[in-house]
Amino acid sequence: MPGPAGGDFSEEAAQRGFCPPGGAEAAQLWLHHEPWGCGPRERAIAITEQPVSVSVPVGYSFSLRCRAEGRTSLQYQWFCQHQSVCCQIPGATKQDLPITAQQTQLYTCRINDLYRNAVFSDWVKVEVHQCVARGLPPRLWRGEPVIVLNPTEQRVEVGKPLQLQCAAMGVPAPTYQWYRNGNLLEQQKKKKLWITHAKVSDSGTYLCCASNSHGEHWTNAVDVHIGTCRSEKFFATGKIALLVGNNHYQHHPNLIAPVTDVFELSLLLEQLGFQVVSLLDLNKAEMATAVSRFLQLLGKGVYAIFYYAGHGYEHLGRNYMVPVDAPQPYAPENCISVQRILQKMQQQQTALNLILLDTCRKWYNPECALSQVPPLEPWGNTVYGYATSEDAEAYELQDGEFSSGIFMKYLKKHILQEKKVTHMLEDVLEDIGRDPLVTGKQVMEIKHTLKEARSLTDPICPLGAAPEHWGRGHEPLSKTVTFPCGAQAELCFHRLFSNMMYVCAKLQPPPAHVADARLLLCQPTEKVDVAVLKESRPDQVESLFASVYKREELDCVFQLCGLQKIQTDVVLQLDLHYTQLSTKQRTCESQRTILQKSLLGQFFSQSNYRQPNCPRTPARASSVCRRDASVLSTDPKGQGSLRTGSGHSLPSSNPSNSSTEPEENDESDLSELCSALLRAGPGQDCP
């Protein structure tokens, strides 16, 4: 007989107090693998509908159902177990067991035939909530999950156990899935989240999703602090990161490595509790909007990281990032000033500002002064990590499908270290200095005013309400598409970057009358928008996707790129080509589904954007140098070699005189860009 936990009845279950109908004697029979009512025809009874567990409020009326088939007429008998006592329910001899919930109990049903053969249904649990908030469940409740207990904020010392608990009503009883900082926790699928020995890395924002066949419901998000935060020497009130990688340029050589570098850094920062937005291929207006959105979420005590990989240059000691639509030659008015971003970050009273520039720093005008940047504000909270030194190039390493900058190769090795951030960067600097491939070519540079031993691993202790959540956001839920022939396809969605999504389709086992089925995913011809939806192809992003998800299990995959440009809902069409076995005719059936624009371009949504008080097209493989410089490749023997790129994109003749060049974008420029972008709509490339 099945035990109450759903598995076979065992001696361990008996010791816990679970007893089958019939008492200890029946238990001994089962322990010796002799079925109750054993006989050669015992398997003649087949249960066709098992009862299901439920979670309901006290006084709620419902019925447990059990259905079976047999060679003779069948008899039913229900049993219940409460506090280790198992007993037969008098008069409960029908297929349905009406119940008015009073207390939590276990139930099972015995079905026997005229030959004294018998089988037992699964044990199910009727969980009864004695105290629920007024108005729960709602009047027209259909059994969808209803949260009755939310987790609460926890402060736990390192090494001590961490427990979070939630509860939900539902018919059938809901299943649970916990998340930390928006990331699914594979091992936490119960009402109680339990971590035996809490670590600093377990700090973050937790919430749980309760779901059943009728839908899903999320608990409130709560913050968990590992370590005695207020007594800890340093902590962050929040951790926010903006990562930008520009690869596909309109007027400059395309790059390769920023795709991989942004992706890998985003994963590492999420491990450290950062809320991360990772964006690919932004024009000037989009970069300005992303920066302003980033700035408005910063606040007192926040740890802020800004990372940029792409074309760049240095002029008069100021660093400029080159948007994908910047014309030739480089000019400050067409680019974004890093120093201006830092000034705005400091005005938000952040506890730590970390600027990581993975770009070349060649001087735009060799005749200009080495540096005329005003000194940093004396707040002692700023760190610059340059991939290379002044007037020097940054290199990348090519190894098979993936390319990575030399700077990122060593940064990802050390960034999770629990030490002062400047000491962590010094370890990166030393490793780059020991790399024979760039000896004499690339030396990392660190500038900082950090007066406190703050680390990226410091715990998060919000002041008041938790900060507004940002990041990749929730991916659209998977959905099942059913064709007229009865065949079904699962449509799922995966975000590799905040403005790039993969749409994947997999055909489920087709009905018997369908053969040689093939699934295609496309946009309807009357709605074709090749700038947004295009079939995925082997490139750097494709390789990343294949490394994260099992591409071989999917029938078709598309990239949705440049989500910030989407102004309308996206219509997808699934075409099923198959052969009807009865007629041997080839047939095509189509189904359409709509992706709402609000789910796709969340980060750039006008409704989600407010201007601060102060001021993915897919990457393509390229052999040109990274950061306007040279490329490191790996030969089949694994030995790295230095390879010169196709040339510098810096102007080589008659650069404009520094006295006539406009200054970098000032505060009003950024504000005007953002306002213009909002007026024009997210689909415009320029304000």
Salt bridges, closest charged atoms under 4 A:
GLU12 OE2 - ARG16 NH1 3.57
GLU49 OE2 - ARG65 NE 2.91
ASP96 OD1 - ARG67 NH1 2.84
GLU127 OE1 - HIS129 NE2 3.74
GLU127 OE2 - LYS191 NZ 2.31
GLU153 OE2 - ARG155 NH2 3.26
GLU153 OE2 - HIS225 NE2 2.76
ASP202 OD1 - ARG180 NH1 3.81
ASP202 OD2 - LYS199 NZ 3.75
ASP261 OD2 - ARG626 NH1 3.02
ASP261 OD2 - ARG627 NH2 3.25
GLU264 OE1 - LYS412 NZ 2.65
GLU270 OE2 - ARG472 NE 3.68
GLU286 OE2 - LYS565 NZ 2.83
GLU314 OE1 - ARG361 NE 2.74
ASP358 OD2 - ARG626 NH2 3.04
ASP358 OD2 - ARG627 NH2 2.67
ASP391 OD1 - LYS362 NZ 3.76
GLU393 OE2 - HIS648 NE2 3.19
ASP427 OD2 - LYS419 NZ 2.82
ASP431 OD2 - LYS413 NZ 3.16
ASP431 OD2 - HIS414 NE2 2.63
ASP431 OD1 - ARG434 NH2 2.49
ASP435 OD2 - LYS409 NZ 3.74
GLU445 OE1 - ARG361 NH1 2.76
GLU445 OE2 - LYS447 NZ 3.87
GLU452 OE1 - ARG454 NE 2.82
GLU468 OE2 - ARG293 NH2 3.10
GLU468 OE1 - ARG610 NH1 3.71
ASP516 OD2 - ARG586 NH1 3.28
GLU526 OE2 - ARG592 NH2 2.95
GLU542 OE2 - ARG551 NH1 2.10
ASP628 OD1 - HIS311 ND1 2.33
GLU661 OE1 - HIS315 NE2 3.02
GLU664 OE2 - ARG318 NH1 2.06
GLU664 OE2 - ARG340 NE 3.53
GLU667 OE1 - LYS344 NZ 2.65
ASP685 OD1 - LYS565 NZ 2.87
